């Protein structure tokens, strides 16, 4: 029997960027707690937010695990945001200069962070004053379809992730791919690759939020003829 040519990457590894200065300032909240919490990153656009010193350590630590577990990647994609670029630099520090040259590194607009809209730099109190209807709206439509004022929904992010995946399927079949992206964008990858229902996509389960520098792994399975999840949110702490 003739062996059918693979029509997907053989390996797709997704990594959320390492801890950023904004992650540290917001402490996992949607908005800043107060002016003091916002002070260190106020006025810095999303694409220029850097990693914290701890984030840089995270990326170097995880890079060693990636090299040990997967070897050299054929292609490395990131969102082009500064924190994602810095994460890639840290991950690839585990590889020799000759090994790094073998991996083609490129930014890609379609895997950028979700546009947060007008509430980007707001505290909790400011957002509630400016958009008193927002909490009820979000509760009604849920976190996949609801759009932040002036921003984009995760459903819209999924549209561009779909186009990015189609590019990988068409042009990177049989290759080993590393993608460094963002938390919301990562949820859209999972929605598409794992064929989630809308209800599954509405919110992360309490224990499923992507960690900074968390690693998600998909391998191509010949029998299923698709990329199959093998690991999610690996922390690689040691």
N, C-alpha and C positions, 0 to 999 in steps of 0.2 A: 504494500500500500504506500502511495506517495505521501511523504510527510508534508503537512500543510505549513506554510510559512507563517511565523508568528506575526500578528498584526497589532501588537502592543509592546511597550517597553518591557523588558524582562524583569526589571526592578524599578520601583518608584518609591523613593524615601522622601517623606515630607517632614520638615523641621520648622517648628515655630521659632521665630527670632528669640534670641536670649533676652534676659531682663533689660528693659530700657529705663531711661530716667523717668519717663512718663508712667510706666508700670509702677515704679517705686513710689512716685508721688501720689498716685491714685489708690494704692493699696487694694487693688481688685475691685474698686467701686466704679460705677458708670460715670459719676461726676466727681469733681474734687470736693473734699469735705469742707474746705474753707480757703480763704485767701492765702493763709500760711502754707497749706499743702500745695497750692498752685504756683507759688512764687518761683520755684526753681526752673519751671518749664513754660511759664506764661509767655505767650506770644511767639513760641517756636512752632512753625508749621509741622504737620505730622510727618512729612517726608524727611525732615531734618533732625528728628529726635534721635539722640545717640544712645548707646548702651551704657549701663552703669559699669563700674569696675568689676562687680560680681558677674554681670552679664558677659563681659569679655572672658572671665575665667570659665564660665559655663560653656561657652562656645569652644574653647580650647579643649576642655575636658571631654565634651561630647565628640569632638573631631577625632580623638584617639579611639573611641568606641566605634565610630563609623568606619575608620580605616581597618580596624581589626575585624569587624563584622562583614564589611561589604567590599573592601578593597578600593580600587580607583573607580570613580564615576566617569562615564563618558561625557555627560553634560550636567552642568550645575546652573540652575536658574534661581534668581531672587527677584524681589519686587522692585528693586531700585531705591527703596527707602534706605536711609543711612543706617538704621539699626539692623536691617537685613544684610546690607553690604558688610557691615562690621561682623555680623554673625558668620557669614561665609568666610571672611578672612580668618576668623578664629578656628572654624572647622577645618579649613584647608592647611592651617599651620601644622597639623599632624603629618602632612605629606611632604615628601622631599620636593625641591624645586623641579626636578625632572618629572615626578609624578603629577605635580600640579599642572604642568604644561600639557599633559595628556587629557586633562579635563577642560572642556570648553565652558567658560563662565559667562553668563549673559543675564542682564536685567530683562524683565518682561512686565509690561504695563498691566496685563490682564490678571496678574496674581498680586496686585497691590492690596493694601488695607482697604476695608470698607470706608467710604466717605462718611465721616461722622456728622457733617452739617454744622449748623449754627451753634449747637451746644458744646462744641469741641472744647472750648476753654472755660466753660461755665462751672461754677460750684453748684452743689445740690440746690441751695436756696435760690440762686439766680435762675436755674432752669425751671424751677417750679413757679417762679414769678412770671417769667417770660412765656412759658407754655403750660398754663394750668390744666389744659386738657390732655397733656401728653401721656400721663400715667394711665388714664382710662383708655385712650386710643391704643396704647401698647398692649394693655391687657386684652382688649377686644381682638386685635389682629395677630398678636404673638410676634416673637422675635425673629421670625423668618420673613414675614411679609411686611411688617411695619417699617416705615421709613422715618429715620430721624429728620426733624425739620431741616430742609436744605441738603439732606444727605441721601444715601442710598440704602435700600433694603438688602438683606442677605440674598433674597431671591434675585435681585439685580446683579449682585456679585457672582452668583451661580451662573448667570448667563455668560459672563466673561471667562470664568473658570472652565465652562463647557467648551468654549472656543480654544482655550489653551490646551485642554486635554485632547481635543481633536487634532491639534497640531502635533502633539506628542505621538498620538496613534498613527498619524500619517507619515511623519518624518523621522521618528525616533524608535521605530519598531526594533525590538531585540536589544535595545541599549539600556544601560544602567543610568538612572536619572535621579539627581538630588534637587529638591525644591525647598528653598527657604522662604517662608511666607508668614502670614499673620493669623491670629486666632479665628476671626470670623471667616476668613478665606479658607482656612483649614476645614471649618465646618461644611463649607460648600463643596470642597473636594470629597469629603465623606458622603455627603448627600448624593453626589453624582456617581461616585465609584461604587458605593454600597447600595445604591438604589433605595435610599431612605424614603419613607412616606413623608408627607408634609408634617404630620404630627411628630415624627421623630426629629425633624429639622427645626422645630419651633424653639427649642432651648437645649443647651447641654444638660444632661442629667447631673445631679450634684457632684458626683465623683468623676465626671468625664471632661471637665474643663481642661483645655490644652495647657500644659505647663510651659513656661519659658524654656526653650531649647528641647522641648519634648519631641521624641522621634516616633513617627508613624510609618509603618512599612507595608508595602504591597508587593507581592510576587505574582508574576504571570503563571496561571495554572492552565496547562494544556487541556485538561479534561473539561474545565468550565469555560475555557477560551476567554478568560477575563483576568484582570488584576484582582487579587484576593487579599483582604486584610490579614496580616500575620501578627502585627503588634501595633499597639496604640499608646502614645504618651510615655514611651520609655524615657526615664529620667536620666539614666547613665550618671548617677551621682558620684560614683567612686572613681 
